[in-house]
Amino acid sequence: MHDCMQRLGKLETSYADFLEQLLLSEDRARNERMRQALLQLSGLPAVTTVEQYDFKFASGAPKSQFLELASLAFIERKENVVLLGPSGVGKTHLASALAHRAIMAGIYTKFISAADVLAARSSTPSGAPGSILQSCCSALEIAGDR
């Protein structure tokens, strides 16, 4: 906004252009605040990205398949994604990367460890409403083994 005000003061732009730039600046700032709030609420153990993952290290994670998941189309289709494998192959990294990508797209995301899911499942009577396993369709919930 300060930049916009300086340009208006120097008469480098019309009032209509100034207003447009001011509104665009406000929209960008709001989107960034929303993404930061979603990131804080997500419970991610660490911020990781798809680009940081070493696909050469873990041969069990086909890059093409994961890149398709990274498009987040599975969320629109309301599909579940389960990452299985032994400890240390990068399941949590990949899950966190998907969650981060969803957050950057403005999608509410909650990272839940597999231990927390199992604990909630065992402490909730079967069929009780509000169980942690009854996820909202508009949210991406990630279960990791951290």
MOVEN-V914018 format. One line per field, one symbol per residue. ss: DSSP state (~ for helix, > for strand, _ for the rest). Layout:
ss=???
This chain:
ss=_~~~~~~~~_____~~~~~~~~~~~~~~~~~~~~~~~~~~~~_______~~~__________~~~~~~~~__~~~~______________~~~~~~~~~~~~~~____>>>>>~~~~~~~~~~________________>>>>>__
